[in-house]
Each structure stands twice: as C-alpha cells, then as structure tokens.
Amino acid sequence: MAIEGSKEEGRAPRIRLGMVGGGAGAFIGAVHRMAARLDDQFDLIAGALSSTPEKAIASGRDLGLDPSRTYSSYKEMAIREAKLKNGIEAVSIVTPNHVHYDAAKEFLKRGIHVICDKPLTSNLADAKKLKKVADESGALFILTHNYTGYPMVRQAREMVADGALGDIRIVQAEYPQDWLTEAVEQTGSKQAAWRTDPAQSGAGGSTGDIGTHAYNLASFISGLELDSLAADLDSFVEGRRLDDNAHVMLRFKANGSEKPAKGMLWCSQVAPGHENGLKVRVYGTKGGLEWVQADPNYLWFTPFGGEKRLITRGGVGAGAAAARVTRVPSGHPEGYLEAFATIYSEAARAINARKAGEAVDPAVIYPTVDDGVKGVAFVEACVASSRKNGGWIKL
C-alpha cells in the first residue's frame, strides 16, 4: 500500500508547513491539520491563524507553535518565512473564500507551495489572476477537493477511463445538507455567517460551498468537461442573500462519443434529513456506477444486462488506483479524514519530487488551480443562468 510507504526507512524529511486561518473555533482548519498529520508527511511550524492578533497568538500557543513563528498577518508570515533557512516549504490556506487570492499570491510569488481550501476564490476574475500567478511562480498549487481522495472514487474514475462503462451518457451528482434550514447565520454561528455573506463567500451560497464539490466530483469521475449549464437557484430562508438550493442541468463537451453526455446536479442546504448527502451516479452504453459518500468504502457497478456488483475498498474488484490510496485492509472503514489526508499525501509526493528535481509520478493525482478556476466559473455561470430564468450559459 503506497500510503504506508511514508513509514519506510529513507523516507523524505517532513515538509515544513505553515497555515493561514484555522484558529480557535475554525472547523476546517482542524481538519486540515489532522489530514496533514495522518500520513506523517508534514510538520506544522508556523501560522497566521487569525485576522485578530490576540486570537492568532492564542491559537498558535494552543497548537504548540514557536511564538516567533506565530504571525499577525499572512503577508508578514510569507515575507519572513521565505527568508528563513528553515522557513516553511508549503502553506495551507483555510480562510473564508475572499481571502484566498491575496493570501495565496503572497506565498506563490515567493516560491512557497500552496495547499488551498475550495472554492479557489470568491470570484472568477480573481481565480484567473491566481492561476496566472501560480503558473508563473513555479510553485505547486493543490486545491483540497478532498472527496477525490476516496479510494472508491479513484476506482470509479479508473473504470470510466478504462472503458468499463462505454461511452458516457448521463452524469448525476447531488449534495444535500440540512444545517441551514433555518436562519442560523442570524444566531451568531461563525460558519454560517461567512458562508451566507456575499462579501466573504462570493456570488454563490450552496453552489459555492457544496455545489462545487459535486461538480468537481462528477467531472473527476467521468473525465468529462462541462460545456454549458442551466440553473435554477433559490434562497428559501427569508433574508438570506445567497442561494441555499440549486437545481442545475449540465451539458458536457463531446468526448469521442457520438452524442455528448448530459447531467443533473442538485445541491441544497435546506433539505431536512440530509446531514452530508454527497452522491454521484454515472451511466454509459455498457453500464453504470453509483458512489455514496456516507458509505464510501463501497462502489456499485452494474454492467448492462448483468447483475449489480459491489466493489469494496481493498476487496475483490478494486484496482490499482484504489489500492495506492488505501491504508487498511477491507472491512476496516476509511472515511472523510483519510480521504482528506490522501490529498495531503499526494501533495507531499509532488513537493518531494520537485525538491529532488524529478518528474512527478503520473499516478499522483490532486486537484489543481485549473480545477479551481472551473469551480468558480461553475458558480458564476449558475448565478448568471438563474438570473436569466434558467437560460443556458456556456462556460
């Protein structure tokens, strides 16, 4: 199992990591730190953990950081760490969306690799500018669409690429939640407040927060590129400024088949009974696949005219793509944190290859700045389409 190789003798030194955001009370920052530690590839040694200096210092102390490596701003951190002999080699950016562009730019232009939470930025103009900065910097840019790290998602992608489904006809993705069914943002919830604020989140609410995940996963598994979409967005909760539900029809570009594939995407944060209901279905001329994030160690495959088959992580039917990101034997569940850690371990492989002056192994897969641009373009196209009463928008 390739992931376990991090424990072997002769392994590369741990990558010196910094973090922007993720201070006390921040959910996703803690997830990133756990993911970075899981396969023992990174050491968190510096941070600008909050925009409030007092909170940044307290958060750094809680994490055991050297006070001299705890910063009051990401710019100060980027400038000083780039000059230090033992400065950070990579930085995790885990702030609200509107900070991503400026923060990432400061580190990229100093040659520090960036691992950034999604969506890439709060608007498409910044996304395109950030791609330019990343391309010119020579540093790596990894976007944490963590669901692409699940072994059975890698299995599904491999099966589609190998032609097990034939020509793809239909792609369906859904991501319903229920935590914003009421106006939680008005009760003091920090996580709800910034996600429903256009100034911090961008033009999309549920489309940006979870719709981008569903869209990315549908594209990742199917290998298809979106051509155009038609969207119907709603803000069901009174006074909410961003969408909390979206129905989107998708038209993909032709990919060698006679007729381009079609798709549907539903994302919602006002669907009672759904805690985190991410699901993807792909259908082709030879068969269909279904994967559900709530039960991630299983992938259902139905060849046309044949019986429905269960493929298990680490079990019979799982191929090389799943095996290389599997940590424990079948029957022992791997879940959300392990999938997140896979993105960090793939990032470590790419960073170590870069340090050694070697080409990155083609088997190493992680979402890039290009995927991030596509995600932000998806959000803005959904908003534009909905404003045109569901008119088709070309990406």
N, C-alpha and C positions, 0 to 999 in steps of 0.2 A: 504494500500500500504506500503510495508515493508520499502522502501526507506525513506518515510516520517517519519518513526519511530525515525529518528535521532533528531527530534524536541521535542520528548516526555520528560516529567519530568523523572528524574532519569537516564538520559542518561549518558553514559560513558564520562569522560573528553576527550577533543580533544587530538588527538595523536600528540605529538611533532615531527615535520617533518623537515628534512634538505634536501638540494638539491645540487647535483653535476652537474655542467654545467647549461645551461639555462639562461645565462646572456643576456645582451642587444643584440638584433638582432637575438636571437635564437628562431625560431618558436615553436618547440615542447616543450621547457621549459615553455613558457607561457600557452600552452595547458594543461600541467600537473598541473600547479598552479591553473588554472580555474577549472579543474576536481577535484582537491583535496579540493577546497573550496565549490563546488556546494552543497554537502550534509552536509556541516558543521561538518566534522569529523576530520579535521586536522588543525593544526596551523603551518605555515612555520616560523621557528625561527632561522634557521642557513643555511649557504650556502657557498660552494666553487664554485662560479658561473662562473668562467672563469680561464683558464690556465695563463692568463695575470693578475698579481696582481692589476694593476691600474683599469682594467676593472672589476675585481671581486669586488673591493671596491665600484666603482661607481654603479655597478648593485645592490649590497646589499643596498646601500643608496637609490636607486630608489624604491626598494621593502620595504623600511622601516625596514630593519633588524638592530638589535643592532650591531654597528661596532665591538664589541668584539666577535660577533658570525659570522662575515664575514671572511672567511679564504682564504689564497692564494693557498692552496693545499688541495685535498681531504684527504690525509694522515694526515695532521695536524688537520683537522676537525674531522676525525674519532678518533684520539688519545685523543684529548681534550674533545670532546662531550661525549665519553664513560666514562670519569672521573667525569663529572659534575653531580650533584644531579638532576638537571632539564635538563639533556642532551637530545638530540634527541632520539626518540624511533624507528624511521624509516627514511630512506633516499630514495629520488628519484634520480636515475642516468639517466641523459638526455643528455649525451655526444655523440660524434661520436662513432661508434662501437668498435674501437680499445682500447678505454679507459675502457669499461665495466668491463672486467675481473679484472684488478688491483684495480679499484675503489670499485667494489662490494666486493672483497676479504677483503679489509681493514675494511669494516663495518661488514661483516658477522662474521669475526673471533672475533669481539668484542661484538657479540650478538645483533647487530642492524639490524632490519628487512630491507630488500631491495625491492624497487619497481623500476624495471629497464625497460628502453625502449628496443624495439626489433630492430634487432636480438640480441640474447643473447650476442654473442661475434663476433669477426671478423674471427675466425677460429675454427674448430671443436676440436682441441687439447685443446684450452683454455676453450671451452664450457664444455668439460668433466671434466677438472680440477675445473671449477667453480661449477659444480654440486656436486663434492666431498666436496668442501669447504662448500657449502650450506647444504648438508646433515649432515655434521659433526658439524655445528655451532649451530644447534637448533633454529636458527632464520628463519623466513619465507622469502620466495623469491617469489615475484609476478612479472610476465612479462606482460607488457602492450600491449598485442594484444587486443586493445580496441574494435575492431569490435565484439568480443564475448560478449560485454556488451549490445548490442541492444536487446530490448525485443522480437522482431520478430525472431532474431537469436536463442534466448533461446527457443522460441516457436517451431521453426523448429527442433531443437535438441531434444526437448521433444517428438514431434510427431514421429520422427525416432525411438527414444528409445522405444516408446510405440507400435511400430509396424504398424503405420498408413500407411507406405509405403511398408510394407512387407520386403522381402529380397532386400537389396540394390544392384543394378546392375551397375549404372552409376553415377559418380560424376563429375561435370564440374565446374570449377572456372575460372574467368577471372578478371584481374585488369589492365586495360589500362589507361594511362595518356598521356599527350602530351607536358609537360613542358620542356623536354629535346630533343625535335625535332631538335633544333639547338645546337651548342656547347656553351651552357650557362655557362659551367664551365670555359670558357676562357674569360668571360666578367667581372669577379670579384664576381660572385654570390657565397657566402659562402656555401649556402645549396647545390648547385650543385657541388662545388669544392670537398667537402669531400666525397660526395656520389659516385663520379666517380674516387676516388683515392684509389687504392688497399691497400695502407698502412693504410688508415683510415677506409675504408668500409669493406675490406676483399675481398674474391675471387669473390663475386657476386655484380653486379650493380643493375639492375632492379629485379633480382631474390632475392637479399638480402633485398632491400628496400621495395618492394611491393609484390614480389612473395611469400615471407614468410607469409605475411598476407593472401593471397589467399589460400595457402597450409594449414595454421593453421585453417582457417575458414572452409575449406572443411572437414578437419578431425574432427573439433569440432562439426559440424552439423551431419555428417554421423556416427560418432563414430567409424570410420574405421582407421586402422593403415597401413601406406604405406609399401609395400614390396619392390618395385623396380620402377625405372623410366628410361625413355629415353628422352633426352633433345636436343634441337637444339637452341643454343644461338647465338645472333648476337650483334655486335657493329656497328650499321648503320652509326653513325656520325663519320666522319673521325677523326682519332687521339684519339678517346675515348678508354680508357684502360679497361673498364668493360662493360659487356653486357647492352644493353638498350632495348632488346626484347628477349623473350624466349617462345618457344612452348615446352610443356612437356607432355608426355604420362605417365600415372600412372597405376600401378598395386597394388591393395590393398591385404592385407592378408585376408584369409578366416575368416569369422565372423559368423559361424553357417549356412551359406548358402551353397548350393551345388556347386556354382561356384563363385570364388572371384570377387569382383567388379572391374571395370576398370574406368579410369578417364582421363580427359584432363585439363591442366592448361595453360593459356596464360597470361603473364604479359608483359607490354610494357610501355615505357616512351617516345615513338616516334610515338604515334597514334593520329594525329590531330583530334580534335573534342571530345576527351575524357579528361575531367578535372580530374575525380576520379571515374572511371567506375567499381568499385568492384561489382561482381555479382556471385551468386552461384546457381547451379541447381542440384537437387538430384532426381534420378529416381529408383523406386523399382518395385517389382512384383505387388504391389497394387495401386501405384500412384506416383505422382511426386510433388516436391516443387520448387519454384523459389523465390529468395530474391535479391533485388537490393538496394545497399547502398544509391543511390541517392534518393530513395523513401522508406526510411527504416521503415515506420510505417505500411507497407503492406507486407503480405506474401501470395503468390498464391499457392493453393493446388488443384491438380486435381486427384481425385480418378479414377482409371482405369474404363472406361465405364461410368463415370459420368461427370457432368458439372464442369467446372473450378470455384473454390470458392475463394473469397477474405476474408482473415482473417486480421482484423485490430488490431493494438495495443490498448488495453483497450476495445475492442469491442467484439461482439459475435464471439465465436470460439476460442478466446485466452485463454490459460490455465494458470495454477499456475506458471509455470516457467517464463512466460512473465509478469504476474501480479506483482510478487515480485520485479521486477526491473523497474516498470512503475511508473512515478511520477505524471502525469496529465491525465485527462480524455481523451478518444478517441476524435479525431477531432482537438486536440491541438498537433501539431507536436513535437516530441522529436527527437533529431538528434545526431550529432557527439560528441558534448561536453557532453551530457547526457550519451551516451554510454561509453565515457572515464571515466566519473565520477562513473559509475557503478563499474568499476574495482577498483577504489579507495575505494568505499564504501564496496565492498566485502573484500578488503584488511583490512579495518578497523574492520569489523566483525571478521575476523580471528585473527587479532592482539589483539583485546579486549578479545576474548575467551582465547587466550594464556595467557594474563595478569591475567585473572580470574582463570586460571588453569582448564578450561573447554574444552571439545571437540568441535571442530568447527562443526557447523551445516552442515550436508551433502548437504543442498541446496545451500550453499555458493560455488560459482564457480569462479575461476580465473586461468589464465594460469600460469604455474609453470616453474621452472628451467628445468624440464624434457621436457616440450613443447619447451623450448628454445634450448635444445640440438637437438631435432628433426628438428627444423627450420634450424639450422646451417648445420646439416647433409644433409638436403634437398638441400641447396645451393651448398655445395661442391660436392654432387652427380650430380647435374645439370651440373656443370662445367666439372667434370670428364667425364660424358656421352657425352657432346658436343665435347670434345677433341677426343673422340673415334667415331666421326661421328654419334652421336646419339645412340651409343651402350647402352644396358640395364645395369644399375648399381643397385646392391642390397644394400639397406640401412641396 
